[in-house]
């Protein structure tokens, strides 16, 4: 059992949504519906994290952004982290993901919180908010090197399904870390997670239930390769 007071963590970056998202959400109901999930989904995981830390058992910590929180799914547990709960029986799963998180947020905020909890397993999927916004692509390779160097050996890390230059650069770094540092890739270059027809939510950015199910399948296969998934 871990003292819930050790967490000292909020599932929010404190960073407001981008100006375009804010304006679009006022006029486009699909975007507005997804944006309205931000606060309740974060609150769900904060409460669940406290409950998990009050139990005993091996500890898994998830790092990431809004996709780990399940934004765009029907429920918070419909995201890729929530869908892994049934395949990790007996594990406590603490989700430190934050809406809008970028690589620097994982390195500077989420990983320090994870280290305080001394997890037995770390899962990580991050990079969409760096890669999909041209303003944040510059220097993403250096930021990702810092992330990969900081992740503990055995971390299961999702790579990027995109085929543009910045995504390919990140994937090369992940491939190298898998060879040299013992990280375990969750292979999102798989056709199930590379093709998104019918798998996006109403904001056309976050996955829907079908999209998250595909991501969770890939992570489950990675966990089975290291004989952790049930």
N, C-alpha and C positions, 0 to 999 in steps of 0.2 A: 504493500500500500504506500502511496506517495501523498504527502501532505498537500491538499489542494491549495494551501496558501503559498506553496513554492512556485506556482505558475506565474502569478503577477503578469498577466498577459491579456490583451484585448484583441478580438478577431477583426480589428479594423485598423487601417493604416492612419486614420485621421486625415487623409488626403481627400479633398472633395472630388466628385466626379468631374470629368473634363467638361469644358464649356460646350462642346458640340453635343455630348450626351445629355447635358442638362437642358439645352434648348430643344433637342429632338424629342426628349421625353415629354415635353409639354404639348407636343402636337401629334406624336405617333404613339398610339396606344400599346403597340407591341413592345416598344422600348420602355414605356412607362410601367407596364406590367412587370417586366424583369427588374427594373430599378427598384420597384417597391418590395422586392425580396431581400434587399441588401441588409437592412436592419434586423428583420426577424430571423433570417438565416444565421447571421452572426451571433445573435442572442441564443439561438438554438445550440450552436456549437460551444459557446462559452458555458452554458449550463451543463451540457453533456460532458464537457471536459472535466468540470468539477466532479461530476458523478463518477467518471472513469478513474480519476486520481484517488478517489476515496475507496476504490476497490483494490484487491490484490491480484497479482498475475503479471505475466510479461507485458511490457509496454511498447506499443508502436506509436510513433509520432509522425504525423503527416505535415509537410511543408508545401506552401503553394499560394495560389491566388483564388479568385472567385470560383474557378472550376472545382477546386477541392471543397469549397463550401456548398457546391451544388446549384449555384445561381443559374437559372434557366430551366432547371428540372422542376418536377411537380412538387417535390418536398426536399428539404436539406439532405436527407439520406438517399436521395436519388442521384446525387453527384458521384464522382468516381470513388471518393473516400467512403461514403456511406455504403456503396455497393460492395465494398470489400469486407464489411463487417461480418457477413455470414461465412466468408472463406478464411477468417482468422478466429476460429472458435477458441475461447479461453483467453484471448488477448484483450488487453485494454487498448483502445485506440483514441488518442488525443489529437485533435485537428487544430493546428496552429495557423492555418491558412487565413489570408486577409484579402478582402475585396480590393482590387486595384494593385495588388502587390507586384513588385518587379524584383529582379534578381537581387538588387541591393537590399531590399526589405528582408529577403530570406537570410542573407549574410549578416545583416546588421541587427535584426530584431528577432526573427523566428529561430534561427539556429542558436543564439545565446539562450533563449527560453528553453529550447529543446535540451541543450546540454545540462541545464539545471535539473531536468527531470531524469537524466541518465537512461535514455531509452534503450531497449534491446533491438529495436528495428526502426529505421527511418525510411519514409517514403517521400519522394519529392517530384513535383511537376511544376516548373516555373519557366517563364520566358515569353509567353504570349504578349504581355503588356510591354515588354521591351521590343519585341520583334515586329509587332503589328503597327507600331507607331514610329514613323520615320525619325521623329525627334529623339527617340530613345535607342535607335539602332547603333548610333555611334558609340564605340567603346564596349559593345555588348560582349565581345570576345574576352576582353580583359576582365570584365565583371564575372563572366562565367568561369574563367580560370580560378578566380578567388573563391567562387562557390564550390567548385569541384575539389579544390584543395582543402576546403573546410569541412566537407561532408565526411562522416565517419565511414570507414571501410564496411562494405556490405549494404550501403544505402541503395535502395531501388529507386532509380531516377528515370523519369520519362524523357525520351528525346523528342525532337520536333518533327511534325508531319510535313512541314513546308519544304519546298524545293528552291526557294529563292536564296540568294547568296548568304545572307546573315544566318538563316536557319541551317544551311549546310555547314557553315563555320562552327556553330554551336554543336551540331551533331558530330563533327569531327573531334571536337574537344571531349565530348562525352564518350565517344568510341575509344579515344586514347586513355581516358581515366578508367574505363572498364578494364582495359588491358593492364594498366600500370598501378592502379590504386584499389582494385578490388570492388569497384562500384558495379551494380547490376542494372543493365539497361532494360527498361520497359519499352518494347519496340513499337513506337507510335508511327513508324514509317510503314506499318502494316496497312494493306488496303482498307481494313475496317475503320481505321482512324485517319486515313489520308483522304478519303472521299466522303464528303459531308452532305450529300443530297439526302434530304429527309431527316437530318440529324441535328438541325439547328433550331434554337428556340425562336420566339417571336421577335427578338431584337436582332436576329441574323448574325450574331457574334458568338454568344454562349451556346454550348450544346443543349439539346433537349434530352429527355429520358433515354432515347435510343442512342444518342451520341455518347452520353455518359456510360451507358451499358457497354459500348464498344471499348472505351478507354479502360473501364474496370476489367474487361476480359483480358486486355493486354497486360495490365498489372498483375492480374491473377496468374497468368502464365509465367511471368517473371518470378512471382513468389513460389510457384510450384517448382521452378527450376532449382531454387535453393531450398526446396522441401519445407516451406513454411506454411503454405496454404492448405486448408483442408479440402 
